[in-house]
C-alpha cells in the first residue's frame, strides 16, 4: 500500500501545471502565513507543501518562484495576524526554482 501512496510533493510534480507564483510569510508583520498567489488568486498550501514553503520563505518576506502545482479540490487554512484565519482553495506544489527570494542578491537559483 505504501508504494501506491505518494507524498504531496510527488503528487504536485505529476499531472501538474507550472506557473510563476508568489509565496508570502507575512504573519510576523500581521499578514498571513504562506498564501501562494498565482495570477492574482490566493491558495493555501496542503500539509506537504507547507513544509516546502517554510523551508524557502523567511519570516516577514515574500518570494517569487516557478512552481509545479496541482489544485487538490479541497480547502485549507492560512493563519493571519490578529488571530484570524482565512480559508482558501488548497494547492499542492513544489518549487522548481526561486526567481526572487526577496533579498537584494536574487539570482534565479534552483530550489534546494
C-alpha positions in Angstrom: 0.0 0.0 0.0 2.8 2.4 0.8 4.1 2.1 -2.8 0.8 3.3 -4.1 0.8 6.4 -1.8 2.7 9.5 -3.0 3.9 12.4 -0.9 2.2 15.8 -1.6 5.4 17.0 -3.3 5.5 13.9 -5.6 1.8 14.4 -6.4 2.4 18.1 -7.2 5.1 17.0 -9.6 3.0 14.7 -11.6 -0.1 15.7 -13.6 0.5 19.3 -12.7 0.6 22.7 -14.2 3.5 25.1 -13.9 3.3 28.8 -13.0 5.1 31.7 -11.6 3.8 32.3 -8.1 4.5 34.5 -5.0 4.7 32.8 -1.7 4.5 35.0 1.4 5.3 34.6 5.1 3.9 37.8 6.4 2.4 36.5 9.6 5.3 38.2 11.6 4.0 41.5 10.1 0.3 40.8 10.8 -0.2 39.4 7.3 -0.8 35.8 6.6 1.4 32.7 6.7 2.3 31.1 3.3 -0.5 32.0 0.9 0.5 31.1 -2.6 -0.7 33.6 -5.2 -1.0 32.7 -8.9 -2.4 35.2 -11.4 -4.0 37.2 -8.5 -5.7 34.2 -6.9 -4.6 33.1 -3.4 -4.3 29.4 -2.4 -3.4 27.7 0.9 -0.7 25.0 0.8 -1.6 21.5 1.7 0.4 19.9 4.6 3.2 18.5 2.4 3.6 21.8 0.6 3.6 23.8 3.8 7.0 22.4 4.7 8.3 23.4 1.2 7.1 27.0 1.8 8.5 27.0 5.3 11.9 25.9 4.0 12.1 28.6 1.3 10.3 31.7 2.6 11.9 33.6 5.5 9.7 35.2 8.2 8.4 38.6 7.0 9.3 38.1 3.3 7.7 37.1 0.0 9.4 35.1 -2.7 8.6 34.7 -6.4 9.2 31.2 -7.7 8.5 28.9 -10.6 6.3 26.1 -9.2 4.8 22.9 -10.3 1.4 22.6 -8.8 -1.9 20.8 -8.5 -5.1 22.1 -7.1 -6.5 19.5 -4.7 -10.1 20.4 -5.0 -10.3 20.9 -1.2 -9.8 23.9 1.0 -7.1 24.7 3.6 -6.5 27.5 6.1 -3.7 30.1 6.4 -3.1 31.8 9.7 -3.2 35.6 9.7 -2.4 38.3 12.1 -4.7 39.3 14.9 -5.7 35.7 15.4 -7.5 35.5 12.1 -7.6 32.6 9.7 -8.6 32.6 6.0 -9.9 29.5 4.2 -8.6 29.2 0.6 -8.6 26.7 -2.2 -5.9 24.1 -1.4 -2.8 23.7 -3.5 -0.1 21.0 -3.6 3.2 22.4 -5.0 6.9 22.1 -5.3 9.3 24.9 -6.1 11.2 24.4 -9.4 13.4 27.4 -8.8 13.3 30.7 -7.0 13.1 33.8 -9.2 13.3 36.4 -6.5 14.0 35.5 -2.8 13.2 39.0 -1.6 16.8 39.8 -0.9 18.9 42.3 -2.8 21.0 39.5 -4.2 18.4 37.4 -6.0 19.7 35.4 -9.0 17.1 32.9 -10.2 18.7 30.0 -8.3 17.3 26.4 -8.4 15.4 25.3 -5.4 17.3 23.4 -2.7 
